[in-house]
Amino acid sequence: VTFEGDNTVMLIQSTRYLKKLYKKARKGTVISSPVFEYLNQVDANLQKVCSAKTSEDLCSASLVLEALEVNASHHIKSTFTQIEESKAPAKQAENDLFALGLLKMALAHLYAVASKMAELEHLASELKCANARIHADNIRILYGLSQLQKDPAGLYECGYFAPGSRAMVDGAVKLVLARLRPQILPLAEVVPHPDGLL
């Protein structure tokens, strides 16, 4: 497997589309898609401070989504600013000098988008069982927290997370896992899996 594998190529392609959206938003064009609307307020996102004080506070789907969008905003602004300020030719800057930064940015963006899409799906869901909706909510929260564990640096750099917040995030993961653990088997059996997958 080479660095230029399928996943990397797809991520690089996504950064080009993201660059177009970010430029439009900076020029005042409103991004109407609910999935990408956080790009309308990148600067405002970077002024936010996490309101959670405890791990229990952080077990909130809306707060986790906010953190993912702030993290993506930080990566987007810092990466594109570095590229714009570089004296290197555009292709060299994007394909060589800042390639790793672009990949990290793309991943942060995709994590935020995936979480937003899950929120929209959750709101539109026809699940009538209150407990099932709670479990679905916890799965969304766990997904987001797991991504925050992987790459929280941007949240510290922009001041969203205070020093020591890593323990709060880890604690929130443990709390959500404890809520989900008794339901793991029933949840896994909700969707029928074909024999080939098993």
N, C-alpha and C positions, 0 to 999 in steps of 0.2 A: 504494500500500500504506500503510495507516494503522498507527499504533502498536497499535491495538486489532485487529490481524489475527488470523487463525485460530490461529497458533502461540501468540501472547500469551494469548489467551483460554483455550486448552487448558492453558497453563502455570499461569495463575491458578487454574484449576479443580483442578489437581494440588496446589497449595499448600493448598487447603482440606482435601483428604484427608490431606495430610502433617501439617497442624496437628492433626487428630483423632488420628492415630497418635502424634504426639509428646506430646500431652496424656495419652494413655493410658499411654505409657511412663513419663512423669514421675510418674504416680500409682501406679506399680508393676505395672501390667498388662504381662505379657510379650508382646511382639510375636512371634508364632510363625513367621510367614512368613520363610523364609531370606533372601529378597530385602530385607526391611525390618528384619532383626534388628539391624543396627547402631544402630538407634534406641534399643535397650535400653541402650546404653552410650555415649550422647552425651558425658557428662561424662568418662568414662574415656578415650574417644577423644581428647579435647582435652588429655589428659595425656601422650599418646604423643609420642615423638621418633623421627624417621626413623633407622633403623639403617644405612642405606646410607651408605657413605663415598666410593664411587666410582661412576661411570656404569655400570660393569659390575655393581656390586651392585644398582643400581636396575632392572636388566633382569630383574625378577622379577615375575611376575603377582600373587603374593600381596602383595608390598610395594606395588605400584602400586594394587591394590585398597584396601589399608589407607590409602594417601594420599588416595584419592578419598573414602573414607568419613570420614576425619578432616576433609577440606575441607568436605564436606557437613554434618558435625556442627557445624563452626564457623559456617557460614552459617545453619543452622537455629537454633542457640541464640542467636546475636547478633541475628538478625532478629526472632525472636519475643519476645526480651527487650525490644528497642527498642519494639515494638508494645505490649507489656503495660505498659511504663513511660510510654508516651505518654498525655497527657491528652486527646488528640483522640478523637472518637467512633470506634468500631471501623471503620465503613465508610470514613470519611475517612482513617484511618490506613492501612488496607489498600489502598484504591483510589487514594490520592493520595500521602500523605507517604512511605510505605515501599513503593510499588509496584515500583520498580526493584530494591530489595533483595529483595523477594519473588521476582521473576523470576530474579535471580542465584541465590537459594537453590534455586528449583525446578530450574534447570539443573544445579547442583552435585549435587543429589539424584538427578536422572535419570542423570547420568553415572555415579554410584556404583551405581545400580540396574542400569544396562545392563551395567556391568562384572561385577557379581555374577551377573546372569543368564547372561552369557557363561561365567563360571566353572562354574556349575551345568550348563550345556549341555556344556561341555568334559569335565566329570567323567562325565557320562552318555553321552558320545559312544561310538559303536561303531566309531570309526576304529581299525583294527588296525595300520596302518602307523605305525611310530614316528616317521618323519620328518614325516609329515602332522600328527601330533599336535604336534610341535615347531613346525611352521609356524603351526598354529592358535594355539598359545600365544603366539608372537611377534606375531601379529596382535592378540591381546587386549592384550598389553603396549603395542604401538604406539598402540592406541586410547586406553588410559588415560593414557599419557604425553602424547599430543596434548592431552587435556583439561586435564592439569596445566599445560601450557604456556599455555593460554588464560587460566586464572584461578587463579594460585597464591597470591594475596594472603592468603587465609585461613590457609594453611599456615605462612606467616611470622608472622602475627599471633598464632597460638596456640602458636608455638614448635616446631612439628613440623619445619619446615625451618630450618636455620641459614643465616645470611647467606652468599651465594655458591652456594647450592644450585641456582640457575637454570642455571648452567653444567653442573652434574651432570645435570640433567634433559635439557638440550639434547644433551649427550654421549650419554646413554642412547638418545635418539631416533635419533641417527646410527648407533649400534651396531646397533639393531634393524633399521633400514632397510638397513644393509649385509648383514645376515643374510637379509632378505627379498628384496632386489633380484634375485638370480639366479632366484628362484622366482615372480616376479610373473606372468609369462605363464602358466605351468602352473597357478598358483592361480586365475587369472582364468578359465581354461578348465574348471575342475573343475565349475562349475555351468553348465549350458546356458542361454544367454540367448536369449529369443525375438527374432525379426527386428525386431519393433516396438520393442523396447528398444534394439537396436543402431542 
